[in-house]
Amino acid sequence: MQSLKVLLAVIFFSLFSFKSFAQIPLSEKAEVSLLTCGSGNELYSVFGHTAIRVFDPANNINTVYNFGTFDFNTPNFYLKFVKGDLQYFVSVASYADFIYEYKYYGRDVYEQVLNLSLNQKQQIADELNGILFSDKKYYTYKFINRNCTTMVADIIDKQVKISLENSDKGKTYREIIYTYLADNHFYENLGINLLFGYKTDYTSEKLFLPKELMEGVSNTTTSNGPLAKSTFTIVEKTEITSGSSFLNSYYSYAILVIILLVLTIKRVGYLSYLVIAGLFGILFCFVSLYSSHNELLLNYNILLFNPLFIIITIVALSNRKKPLKWLSFGSIALIIIYTALIINKPHFVIMLPLIILNSAALLRTIKHLKANP
């Protein structure tokens, strides 16, 4: 209880100090910086992080604004995350505390001091504090369109138009995301590619990841010279990247698919599998309709995990041969269409075993039908 009182007191006095800062004009020595943090091992940190710093030694201001804060204790957290109405909020920390955290976790931090006029710095500081002490503090998180990077980019972009030139230019959103997950996050990569729909195959049109924004700022030139007046490495990466784990790799995945292929040789096996695959299809349909995340819409994986698989199982058990034949051949045709859709996409290789498995289950259904006319 005593520690809670101390924490509340710290928050109380911090809020007053930040609020008073909101009323203070910045001095000529003030600087605004973009902070870009490198990837971590955990899924939530693998894409890195973006924050913005306001530093004014004349007014004893050294504050970092973080648009990536959320509360795990939010009621129905995961349902809200999937639906796309999870509220993120802006938090502030001292620069020292912010850097200490990244040093502790061994993740690199880069700082780009922005080449802005005093008026532009003041407008950014005023907007940040206006957001912090208003209802705008909370925003609805969207993986691509509204996150810690895009929120900071929008604030800077009001003062200087940031270049879209970066190493990811010309790639699709899916290709960009895939590269972050390809090495040490196989099943996370598989899950994301199963849930993400057609819109992630559009060519990226915005800077939505920290590294992209950092490169965009580096490639931006203003009337007074480069937007990034100077760039510093504040923290060098010391975190040991977790090596590729057999249990979280293509190899364990391939073995699992082979085991399922063996188990689905018998009728009870392939019919049971079709029910499970059909339930996944219903899940994808539900998420696609339920969620307001644009990247989850138009999910063509429904062609591979078809809800009709459940009907096929029911028809097979009732021994209705003619509708079973048409449903099975129709489902195989949809898998062929699906294969044609993704054959030139980055996730084709990881989806191929599932294409083989689902096709095998359907072909065994047809084979059983022919064997028992």
Summary of the structure (lengths in Angstrom):
residues: 373
radius of gyration: 25.7
end to end distance: 75.5
largest distance: 89.0
contacts: 1127
relative contact order: 0.11
helix: 56%
strand: 15%
